[in-house]
Amino acid sequence: MKWQQYTLAAFRAIAAAKKYAIVGILVWLLIVVAVKLFVDSKETHVTQIKETITERPHDCDFWKAPIGSKECHYEKHVIGYFDKNGNSVHEYDPAVVEKVYVWQKVED
């Protein structure tokens, strides 16, 4: 008779654990959704900026003829920020939609 009571108690504990597991999963899902909504609301104010980069020259590469160090390298520099109409604007202007880069040769 005692083993039946223990079995019944075990089944009740398992049923209670399932309830708490389901509640825990629902709470976790609500937290995930709330965080996602918060992050998405912060990202809606970010505009996408198109970046235009010219092709990097290869005349300073080690394996370019003549083989060896050319004692130079190229660095990428921004030459302008433009709005949607192609007009030049300031870097921090919210109307910036395009950033243009060029490669500048630097002697080592």
Backbone torsions as a table, in degrees:
resi	resn	phi	psi	omega
1	MET	NA	-35.5	-178.2
2	LYS	-67.6	-36.0	-179.2
3	TRP	-66.0	-28.8	177.4
4	GLN	-68.6	-37.4	178.0
5	GLN	-66.4	-41.1	178.9
6	TYR	-66.3	-39.5	178.0
7	THR	-63.6	-45.1	178.5
8	LEU	-62.3	-41.3	177.9
9	ALA	-64.0	-39.1	179.0
10	ALA	-64.9	-42.7	178.0
11	PHE	-63.5	-38.4	177.9
12	ARG	-65.6	-40.1	179.3
13	ALA	-65.2	-41.0	178.1
14	ILE	-64.2	-42.3	178.8
15	ALA	-62.7	-41.2	179.1
16	ALA	-66.8	-39.4	179.7
17	ALA	-64.1	-38.4	178.0
18	LYS	-63.0	-41.1	178.5
19	LYS	-61.2	-45.8	-179.3
20	TYR	-67.6	-34.2	177.9
21	ALA	-65.2	-43.2	179.0
22	ILE	-64.7	-43.4	177.7
23	VAL	-62.7	-41.8	178.8
24	GLY	-61.9	-42.8	178.6
25	ILE	-64.4	-41.9	178.9
26	LEU	-64.3	-41.9	177.7
27	VAL	-63.2	-43.2	178.7
28	TRP	-60.8	-43.9	178.4
29	LEU	-62.7	-40.7	177.6
30	LEU	-62.7	-40.3	178.6
31	ILE	-64.8	-44.2	179.6
32	VAL	-60.9	-45.4	-179.9
33	VAL	-64.1	-42.0	-180.0
34	ALA	-63.2	-43.5	179.2
35	VAL	-64.5	-43.3	178.9
36	LYS	-60.4	-44.1	178.6
37	LEU	-63.7	-39.8	179.3
38	PHE	-64.5	-46.9	-179.8
39	VAL	-63.6	-44.2	179.4
40	ASP	-62.3	-36.8	-180.0
41	SER	-67.5	-32.1	178.2
42	LYS	-74.5	-30.5	-177.3
43	GLU	-82.9	-10.6	-177.9
44	THR	-69.5	-18.4	-179.1
45	HIS	-89.7	0.7	-179.5
46	VAL	-93.4	126.7	177.3
47	THR	-95.3	148.4	178.1
48	GLN	-85.6	135.2	-178.6
49	ILE	-112.7	126.2	176.6
50	LYS	-78.2	133.1	178.9
51	GLU	-112.7	124.5	179.0
52	THR	-108.9	122.4	-177.7
53	ILE	-126.8	127.4	176.8
54	THR	-70.1	160.1	-179.7
55	GLU	-67.5	136.3	-178.7
56	ARG	-71.6	127.9	177.4
57	PRO	-66.8	154.3	-176.3
58	HIS	-114.0	10.4	-175.3
59	ASP	-74.0	-7.6	175.2
60	CYS	-100.9	0.5	-178.8
61	ASP	-66.4	143.8	-178.1
62	PHE	-60.4	-40.9	-174.1
63	TRP	-86.5	-0.4	176.3
64	LYS	-77.0	140.8	-177.5
65	ALA	-65.1	139.9	-10.3
66	PRO	-70.9	139.2	-175.7
67	ILE	-63.8	135.2	178.3
68	GLY	135.9	-179.5	-178.2
69	SER	-73.1	131.9	177.9
70	LYS	-97.7	-1.5	-179.8
71	GLU	54.9	44.3	175.2
72	CYS	-155.6	164.8	173.9
73	HIS	-155.4	171.4	-179.3
74	TYR	-114.7	140.4	176.0
75	GLU	-119.6	145.5	-178.6
76	LYS	-88.5	131.1	179.5
77	HIS	-130.4	143.6	177.0
78	VAL	-81.0	131.0	177.5
79	ILE	-108.4	-12.1	179.6
80	GLY	-176.7	157.0	174.9
81	TYR	-122.6	135.4	-174.3
82	PHE	-131.6	149.5	175.2
83	ASP	-90.6	-175.2	-174.4
84	LYS	-67.7	-17.3	178.0
85	ASN	-93.1	0.6	-179.9
86	GLY	87.7	5.5	178.9
87	ASN	-81.1	141.5	178.6
88	SER	-71.0	133.5	179.7
89	VAL	-132.7	169.7	179.4
90	HIS	-71.5	153.2	-177.6
91	GLU	-55.3	-38.8	-174.7
92	TYR	-95.3	7.0	178.2
93	ASP	-68.4	132.1	-179.9
94	PRO	-67.0	-10.5	-179.5
95	ALA	-84.5	-0.8	-177.9
96	VAL	-64.3	125.3	176.3
97	VAL	-124.4	-10.6	-179.9
98	GLU	-144.0	137.9	177.9
99	LYS	-122.8	128.6	-176.0
100	VAL	-112.8	130.3	179.6
101	TYR	-114.6	153.0	169.5
102	VAL	-134.1	161.4	177.7
103	TRP	-97.6	132.9	179.9
104	GLN	-118.4	130.4	-179.2
105	LYS	-74.6	132.9	179.8
106	VAL	-124.9	125.2	178.4
107	GLU	-80.8	136.7	-179.8
108	ASP	-86.9	NA	NA
